[in-house]
């Protein structure tokens, strides 16, 4: 049996985000509101909310602060 050592702070690879999800996450991480993000992306505020709910589910984030931290960690 072989053991693989993993650094204690290593995180599992993040699930793939769709390009529009990535764009929405970049806007939110930059401090934009849902409405500003929606206007910039040519979407409704409700669509941005749906994108961010999917992103939270994929990344296991509960707050906007966590989303921002993850966006920075992912190099966005």
ZAKOLMI-432110 format. One record per atom (N, C-alpha, C): residue number from 1; residue in one letter; x, y, z. Coordinates in nm, 4 decimals, always signed. Last residue first. Example, Ala and Ser with C-alpha at 12.3 -4.5 7.8 and 13.67 -1.06 7.14 Angstrom:
BEGIN
2 S +1.2850 -0.2250 +0.7080
2 S +1.3670 -0.1060 +0.7140
2 S +1.2900 +0.0030 +0.7870
1 A +1.3190 -0.5690 +0.7800
1 A +1.2300 -0.4500 +0.7800
1 A +1.3200 -0.3300 +0.7800
***
This chain:
BEGIN
76 X -0.8973 +3.4582 -1.1046
76 X -0.9924 +3.5381 -1.1826
76 X -0.9721 +3.6819 -1.1458
75 X -0.7564 +3.2603 -0.9737
75 X -0.6870 +3.3516 -1.0647
75 X -0.7785 +3.4349 -1.1514
74 X -0.8698 +3.1132 -0.7806
74 X -0.8739 +3.0551 -0.9149
74 X -0.8067 +3.1468 -1.0190
73 X -0.8485 +3.2840 -0.5652
73 X -0.7703 +3.1600 -0.5629
73 X -0.7639 +3.0951 -0.7008
72 X -1.0394 +3.4725 -0.6438
72 X -0.8975 +3.5114 -0.6339
72 X -0.8088 +3.3884 -0.6390
71 X -1.2668 +3.3134 -0.6242
71 X -1.2328 +3.3751 -0.7526
71 X -1.0859 +3.4163 -0.7545
70 X -1.2658 +3.2548 -0.3500
70 X -1.2447 +3.1472 -0.4461
70 X -1.2060 +3.2030 -0.5835
69 X -1.3186 +3.5106 -0.2458
69 X -1.1954 +3.4401 -0.2099
69 X -1.1649 +3.3309 -0.3109
68 X -1.5728 +3.5527 -0.3590
68 X -1.4615 +3.6414 -0.3922
68 X -1.3288 +3.5745 -0.3622
67 X -1.7194 +3.3523 -0.2324
67 X -1.7073 +3.3527 -0.3781
67 X -1.5887 +3.4378 -0.4221
66 X -1.6987 +3.4406 +0.0306
66 X -1.6375 +3.3127 -0.0076
66 X -1.6196 +3.3043 -0.1588
65 X -1.8467 +3.6771 +0.0066
65 X -1.7061 +3.6835 +0.0479
65 X -1.6334 +3.5537 +0.0109
64 X -2.0977 +3.5803 -0.0509
64 X -2.0267 +3.6533 -0.1559
64 X -1.8783 +3.6643 -0.1218
63 X -2.1368 +3.2455 +0.0856
63 X -2.1445 +3.3916 +0.0900
63 X -2.0701 +3.4522 -0.0284
62 X -2.1010 +2.9747 +0.0454
62 X -2.2288 +3.0213 +0.1001
62 X -2.2456 +3.1722 +0.0931
61 X -1.9695 +2.7350 -0.1856
61 X -1.9596 +2.8651 -0.1173
61 X -2.0976 +2.9080 -0.0690
60 X -1.9284 +2.5140 -0.3469
60 X -1.9542 +2.4951 -0.2049
60 X -1.9404 +2.6232 -0.1235
59 X -1.9082 +2.5278 -0.6182
59 X -1.7875 +2.5572 -0.5405
59 X -1.8062 +2.5389 -0.3901
58 X -2.1660 +2.4604 -0.7072
58 X -2.0489 +2.3923 -0.7624
58 X -1.9259 +2.4084 -0.6742
57 X -2.3245 +2.6398 -0.5591
57 X -2.3445 +2.4957 -0.5447
57 X -2.2217 +2.4187 -0.5934
56 X -2.2287 +2.8856 -0.6539
56 X -2.2189 +2.8527 -0.5105
56 X -2.2322 +2.7025 -0.4889
55 X -2.3042 +2.8612 -0.9229
55 X -2.1621 +2.8719 -0.8871
55 X -2.1429 +2.8334 -0.7403
54 X -2.5828 +2.8626 -0.8994
54 X -2.5147 +2.7447 -0.9547
54 X -2.3678 +2.7441 -0.9177
53 X -2.6154 +3.1205 -0.7959
53 X -2.6611 +3.0058 -0.7173
53 X -2.5940 +2.8777 -0.7661
52 X -2.5162 +3.2683 -1.0106
52 X -2.4421 +3.2689 -0.8837
52 X -2.4890 +3.1581 -0.7896
51 X -2.7112 +3.2209 -1.2060
51 X -2.5712 +3.1845 -1.2292
51 X -2.4971 +3.1716 -1.0968
50 X -2.9343 +3.3357 -1.0749
50 X -2.9331 +3.1916 -1.1057
50 X -2.7900 +3.1430 -1.1309
49 X -2.8547 +3.6048 -1.0695
49 X -2.8790 +3.5343 -0.9438
49 X -2.8749 +3.3828 -0.9667
48 X -2.8534 +3.6523 -1.3425
48 X -2.7271 +3.6611 -1.2675
48 X -2.7416 +3.5879 -1.1352
47 X -3.1274 +3.6280 -1.3852
47 X -3.0362 +3.5347 -1.4507
47 X -2.9018 +3.5350 -1.3803
46 X -3.2234 +3.8442 -1.2397
46 X -3.2632 +3.7090 -1.2000
46 X -3.1726 +3.6032 -1.2632
45 X -3.1348 +4.0625 -1.3784
45 X -3.0800 +4.0408 -1.2448
45 X -3.1097 +3.8978 -1.1985
44 X -3.0783 +3.9719 -1.7223
44 X -3.1629 +4.0201 -1.6135
44 X -3.0935 +3.9897 -1.4811
43 X -2.7972 +4.0845 -1.9251
43 X -2.8873 +3.9846 -1.8690
43 X -2.9827 +4.0497 -1.7697
42 X -2.5644 +4.2082 -2.0160
42 X -2.6843 +4.2086 -2.1003
42 X -2.7858 +4.1047 -2.0564
41 X -2.3492 +4.2394 -1.8533
41 X -2.3545 +4.1149 -1.9297
41 X -2.4752 +4.1081 -2.0225
40 X -2.4031 +4.4838 -1.7341
40 X -2.2780 +4.4672 -1.8068
40 X -2.2810 +4.3446 -1.8985
39 X -2.6460 +4.4277 -1.6050
39 X -2.6397 +4.5292 -1.7116
39 X -2.5150 +4.5118 -1.7973
38 X -2.5602 +4.2311 -1.4203
38 X -2.6631 +4.2017 -1.5205
38 X -2.6569 +4.3000 -1.6366
37 X -2.3810 +4.3791 -1.2649
37 X -2.3345 +4.2616 -1.3391
37 X -2.4320 +4.2298 -1.4514
36 X -2.5561 +4.5634 -1.1528
36 X -2.4454 +4.6102 -1.2364
36 X -2.3925 +4.4963 -1.3235
35 X -2.7212 +4.3822 -1.0094
35 X -2.7782 +4.4667 -1.1139
35 X -2.6690 +4.5190 -1.2081
34 X -2.5422 +4.2699 -0.8266
34 X -2.6103 +4.1829 -0.9224
34 X -2.6645 +4.2656 -1.0387
33 X -2.2518 +4.4894 -0.8112
33 X -2.3782 +4.4363 -0.7606
33 X -2.4378 +4.3423 -0.8655
32 X -1.8972 +4.4357 -0.8065
32 X -2.0194 +4.4795 -0.8737
32 X -2.1416 +4.4178 -0.8060
31 X -1.6568 +4.3441 -0.7067
31 X -1.7359 +4.4347 -0.6247
31 X -1.8627 +4.4862 -0.6894
30 X -1.5199 +4.1514 -0.8316
30 X -1.4673 +4.2869 -0.8487
30 X -1.5493 +4.3898 -0.7716
29 X -1.6805 +3.9343 -0.7891
29 X -1.5541 +3.9405 -0.7138
29 X -1.4910 +4.0791 -0.7237
28 X -1.8760 +3.9928 -0.9783
28 X -1.9111 +3.9943 -0.8361
28 X -1.7850 +4.0064 -0.7508
27 X -1.7249 +3.9610 -1.2169
27 X -1.7919 +4.0876 -1.1850
27 X -1.8214 +4.0984 -1.0355
26 X -1.6433 +3.6913 -1.1979
26 X -1.5431 +3.7994 -1.2049
26 X -1.6051 +3.9339 -1.1664
25 X -1.8932 +3.5631 -1.2050
25 X -1.8110 +3.5547 -1.0846
25 X -1.7042 +3.6639 -1.0834
24 X -1.9694 +3.6175 -1.4677
24 X -2.0498 +3.6694 -1.3565
24 X -1.9683 +3.6692 -1.2275
23 X -1.7678 +3.4730 -1.6021
23 X -1.7807 +3.6178 -1.6214
23 X -1.8598 +3.6808 -1.5065
22 X -1.8238 +3.2123 -1.5186
22 X -1.6944 +3.2730 -1.4877
22 X -1.7021 +3.4245 -1.4982
21 X -2.0747 +3.1835 -1.6341
21 X -2.0621 +3.1760 -1.4883
21 X -1.9311 +3.2399 -1.4441
20 X -2.0024 +3.1927 -1.9007
20 X -2.0855 +3.3016 -1.8479
20 X -2.0848 +3.3020 -1.6954
19 X -1.8457 +2.9512 -1.9198
19 X -1.7872 +3.0841 -1.9453
19 X -1.8701 +3.1996 -1.8891
18 X -1.9028 +2.7319 -1.6386
18 X -1.9334 +2.7752 -1.7748
18 X -1.8750 +2.9152 -1.7956
17 X -1.6521 +2.5782 -1.4428
17 X -1.7596 +2.6767 -1.4532
17 X -1.7786 +2.7112 -1.6002
16 X -1.5598 +2.2672 -1.3127
16 X -1.5554 +2.3602 -1.4249
16 X -1.6772 +2.4516 -1.4237
15 X -1.4758 +2.2516 -0.9663
15 X -1.5518 +2.2053 -1.0813
15 X -1.5486 +2.3111 -1.1909
14 X -1.1378 +2.2810 -0.8484
14 X -1.2740 +2.3339 -0.8570
14 X -1.3457 +2.2751 -0.9783
13 X -0.9463 +2.0327 -0.6863
13 X -0.9700 +2.1165 -0.8043
13 X -1.1166 +2.1585 -0.8111
12 X -0.9119 +2.0735 -0.3316
12 X -0.9478 +1.9906 -0.4464
12 X -0.9715 +2.0821 -0.5662
11 X -0.6345 +2.2418 -0.1866
11 X -0.7772 +2.2300 -0.2101
11 X -0.7998 +2.1405 -0.3303
10 X -0.3910 +2.2226 +0.0640
10 X -0.4255 +2.1954 -0.0758
10 X -0.5763 +2.1765 -0.0881
9 X -0.3033 +2.2519 +0.3158
9 X -0.3867 +2.3603 +0.2629
9 X -0.4256 +2.3383 +0.1177
8 X -0.1424 +2.0276 +0.3743
8 X -0.2662 +2.0506 +0.4491
8 X -0.3570 +2.1578 +0.3910
7 X -0.0310 +1.8394 +0.0878
7 X -0.0148 +1.9529 +0.1789
7 X -0.1464 +1.9845 +0.2480
6 X -0.0384 +1.4914 +0.0924
6 X -0.1014 +1.6114 +0.0363
6 X -0.0795 +1.7239 +0.1354
5 X +0.1195 +1.1931 +0.0088
5 X +0.1113 +1.3057 +0.1006
5 X +0.0547 +1.4269 +0.0281
4 X +0.0013 +0.8782 -0.0412
4 X +0.0338 +1.0027 -0.1086
4 X +0.0153 +1.1151 -0.0088
3 X +0.1164 +0.5507 +0.0169
3 X +0.0475 +0.6703 +0.0655
3 X +0.0926 +0.7903 -0.0144
2 X +0.0592 +0.2183 -0.0873
2 X +0.1380 +0.3408 -0.0909
2 X +0.0514 +0.4572 -0.0447
1 X +0.0852 -0.1178 +0.0000
1 X +0.0000 +0.0000 +0.0000
1 X +0.0890 +0.1231 +0.0000
***
